[in-house]
């Protein structure tokens, strides 16, 4: 009997999750994208340009750093995949470089994007400046306020930032507004989706663009440990892009345990959480079937977390399927635990992580390792944007 794969199937589904649930006006653009994306991504011309930009512009490969003091604390061999050292400060640039090359090849002239913490918005504005493309970014008004520096970076790069004032004015509302705009301008607009969400083929596109992370891991682990796989992979998960990139080349490798940290907010039972996999039920959000935090009659509930980048009431279909089938272990990390994790990495290794990444660091204390376990944790972004939040809650450290 053929073993089940955790990669997307030919219909655009991961198990029961995924698909394309879209308004009729978007049917043609999504169909065009579905037909174009693999021939473009797999072409020699694309791969050459993409890899060259990742190397010379983004600064890849990102280092795989052996964290000696953290290793001693947690009783394992802990490596940090340093996505925080990429140009623009996070993993997001891997994806925007790839998608803007696709947009160019498809003849699109206008780029839109949604953003939560602002890192995807900055990465999109960056590649639009690089490629001389018009850029508009939708960002919840709450996030505009708490991520002010990133808003100014986007504007400096030439992007127009639209504060979204519907709902609780965070990432989910920014996604909804971006989709509304896309419905109004389907012909000339390419929507650079920032995470492994949205209608097929977006979850697969983003996962493939971010898979450079696990591709490099295989080579770097071979050099450092004499084998190309770890015992554990650890990453934070909101929509799921850095997590997808971290695990992509190991999805069907049963030797590798996958641990993901989602945002618990005030606690999974508090009513103030973004722990979608713990609290969600199957529903449709932003064009895909996924686990969604919703009321019994299907109204989307607001996500709550200290982390703007994990503030999403759904989670990408790849992760829903892995969680449902037991391929990944998902831990809910509360706000205070994340702040503690961020301070811990800062003080033990001299690395200030984004609060998103600090959720992954905090997950280590909930796991038990053997001394020879090789553990890779992805530091998805740097904490410059979150300094004020860290300082505001330093009593938790």
N, C-alpha and C positions, 0 to 999 in steps of 0.2 A: 504494500500500500504506500502511495506517494506521501511523503511527509509534508505537512502544511507549511507554506511559506508566509512570512510576515510582510513581504513586499506587496505593493499594489497589484491587483489583478487587471486583466485586460478591460474590465468594465469600469475601472476607476474606484474599486472598493477594496477596503482592508477588512476582511470578514464581512460583518453586516454594516460597517461604517464607511462613510465616504460618499461617492456619487456626486451628481451635479443637480441641485435643486434650485433652479434659477428662474427669474422672470423671463417671459417670452422674448422681450427686447434684447436680452443678452445671449439668446440661444446661438446666434450666428458667431459672435465674437468668441464665445467659449468653445464652440465646435471648431472654429478656425485655429484657435490656440491648441486644442487637443490634437488636431491633425499636424500642426507645425512643430510642436515642441521637441519631440524625439529626433526627427530628422535634423533639426537645427543643433540641438545639444550634442548629438553624436557625430556631427560633421567635423572633419579635420580642421576646417577654417575656424569654426567656433572654438574648438578645444585649444587651438594654438593661441588665439587672441585671449581667451578666458584665462588660461594658465599663465600667460605672460603678464597679464594685469594682476593676477593674484600674487605673482612673484615680485614684480617690480613696483607695483602701486600699493597693494595691500600689505606687502611685507611677509608673505608666506614662504616657507612653512612656519607656523607659529611654534615656539619652543615647547618641548615636553620636559618639564622641570621636576627633578626629584626633590620633594619637600621633606628634608631630613628631620626637622623638629616635629612637624605634624605626623610624620611616619612613626616617630618614637612615641608620640602621645597615643596614637590609635593602634599601635602594634601591627603594622603592615608596611608594605612598600608603596608609599603614596606618591603618585605623579600628578602634576597639574598641567593640563593642556591650556596653554596661555593665549586664549582668544582675546583676552584683554589687551594684548600687545598689537593687535591688528590696527591698521589705519582706521580712524574714527572711533576706536576704543571698544569694539565688540565684534561678535561673530556676524552681525547683520550684513556687513559689507560683502561677504562671500556670495550672498544671495543677490544683492542689488547689482553687483558687477555682472553676474550671469543674466539676470532678467533684463537689464538695459540693453545688453548685446542682442537678446532675443527681440526686444521691442524694435530696435533698429532694423534687424533683418526682416521684420514683419511690416516695416514701413510706417510705424506709428510715430507721431510727432509730439505727443503730450503725455506726460507721466503723472499719475496720481498714486498716493500711498496713504495708508493709515499708520498711526504710531501711538504707542502708549508711553513708555519711558522716554521716547524721543530718539533712541538709538537707530531704529529702522528709518525714521524720518531723516535723521542726519545722514545716514548711509545712502538713502535715496537721493537727497539733495546733492550729496557729494558726487555721485556718478552722473547726475543730470548736468552738473557744472562741467564735469569732465567731458561729457558727450554733447554739450551745447543743446540740451533739451529742456523744454518748459516743464516746471515741476510744481505741483500743488499737493500739500500734505494736510490731512485731516487729523485733528488731535483734540481729544476731549478737553473742555475748558478747565476741569480739575487738574488734568495732567499739564496743561499749559502753565498753570500756576506753580505746580510742584517740580516741574522740570524746565524752569525758565531759561537756564543756560543753553540747553539743547534747542529751545525755540529760537534763541538768538543766533545760534550756530546755523540753523536751517535758513534763516533770513539772510545771514551773511553770505551763505552759499548761493543765494538767488532764488530760493523757494518761497512760495506764498503759503503761509500757514493759516488754515481755517479752524478757529476754535469751535468745537461742537458743543452746543448747550442743551441737547436732549438727554433724557435718562439721567444717569448719575455722572454724565460728562467724562467718561473714561474710555478705555480702549474699545470695548464692544460698540459704544455709540459712534466712535470714530470709524469703525469698520462699516457700520450701517450707512453712515453718511458717504463714505467713499463709494460704496456699491450704488447708492442713489445717483451720485455724480456720474459713475460709469454708465448707468442706464441712460443718462441724458446725452452722453458723448461717446457712444460705442465705436464709432468709425475711426476716429483719430487717436483715441486714448488707450494707453496700456496701463493696466493696474498692476503695480509691483506689490504683490502681497508679501507681508513680512514674516509670516509664519506658516506652519504646515496645516493650514486651514483653508476654507473657501471651497468652491466647487472644483471637482477634478477638471484639469490636471494640476491645479495649484499645489495641493499637498505633496504630490510627487515631484513637481518642479523644485520646490523649496528644499525638500529632502535631498534631492540630487545635488543641488547647488551647495548645500551645507555638508554633503558627504565627503568633501575635501578633508574635513576634520578627522574622520575615522580612517580615511585613506592614508593620511600622514601618520596616524597612530600606529598602523600596522608596520610601517617602515621604521618609525622611531623606537617602538618596543623591541623590534628585532635587533636593533643596534644596542639598546640599553639592557635588555633582558634575555636576548637570545631566542625569543619567540615572539610571534606577531600578534598575540592576543593577551588581554589582561584577565584576571579572575573576576574583577568587578569594574563596571562603568557607572559613574555617578554624574548626574546632571540635574539642573533645575528644569521644570516644565511648566509653561503657561499655555500658549498656543502650541509650542513644541519644536521650534526650529533648531535651537542649539542641541536639544536632546536628540532630535532625529539625526543631525549631523554626527553626533558622538557615537551613536549606535549603528549607523547605517550599514557598514560593512560587517557587522557582527549580528545582525537581526536573526539569522537562522543558525548561528553558532552557539550550540547549547553549553559549550564550555564557559561562556561568558555570562555572568549574572548582571542584570540591568537594574539599577536603582534610580528612581526619579523622585525629585522633591517638588511637590506642588505647594502653593501658598495657602497655609491654613488660616491666615488672618488672625482673628481672636480665638480660633478653635473651630473644629469641624461641626460642633453642636451649638455654636454660639449664634448662628444666623448672620454672622459677619465673617465670611470666609470666601476664598476663591479656590477651595479644594474640590475641583469639578469631578475628579474621578472618585472621590469619596462620597460626594453629595449629589452628583448628577444622575439624571436618567436619560434614556435615549430620546433624542429629538432632532430637529432641524435648526441649524443656526448658520447664517452667512453662507448659504449655498451647499452645505454638506450635512450628512447624518453623523451625529457625534453624541457624546455624553454632554449634557447641558444642565446647568442649574436652572430649574424652572418650577413654576407652581403646578399643582395637579391639573389645571386647565391649560397648561402650555405657555403661560406668560414667562418671559425670561426674567430671572431674578438677578439682582445686582451682585456683582462680585466685590469682595472687600479684602484688601491686603495693603500692607505698607509699601509694596513693590508695584510701581506703575507698569512694569513690563510683564507681570504675571497676573494683572488685573483683568481677567477674561473669564466669562461664565461658561466657556466651552473648552474643549481641548482637541487637537488635531486627530483625525480618524485613525492614523497609524498607531498613536498612543492608546486610543480607546480600545482598539483590537488587542494590542499587546497586554494591556491591563486586564481586560476581560478574560483572556485566555491564560493568564498567569505567567506570561513571558517577562513582564517587568514587575518589580516590587515598587509600589508608589507610597511615599511617606508624606504626610501633611506636616509642614513646618510652620509653626506660628510666628507672628511678627517678632516677638521678643527673642525667640530662638534664632531667627535669621540675623537679627542685629548682633546677638552674641557670636554667631558664626563669623560674621564679617569682621568683628573686632579681633576674634581669635586668629584668623588668617593674617590680619594686619600685624598683630603683635608677635606671632610666631615665625612668619615668613617674610614680613615686610611687603606684603601685597594687599592693597585695599581693593576688595572685589565690589562689583555692582551688588546691590541688595538682592537682585535676582539670583546671582551666583552664590551669595551668602546662604541662601536656602539649601543649596547643594552641600556646602561646607557643614551646615548644621545637621544634615542627615547622617554624617559620619558617626556622631555620638549615639545614634540609634542602631548601629550595626556592630556586629562582632566579627573580627578578622583573625586569621591565623598569621603568624609572623612572616611567612613567605608569600602571602597573598599580594599579588600585584593589583593595585587599585588606581584607576585613572579618573580624576575628577576634572570636569571642564569648567574653567573659570571663563564664563561666557562674555563678561564685560568688566570694565574697570569702574571703580567707585567714585570717580571725580564728580559725576552728576548727582551722587547721593550723599555727599558730605554733610549737607545741612540736615538731612534726615537722620544720619548716624549721630550727629551732635545733639539733635533734639531728643534722642532716645538713649543717650549714653549710660543712663542709670541701669539699663538692661544688660549692659556689657559686664 
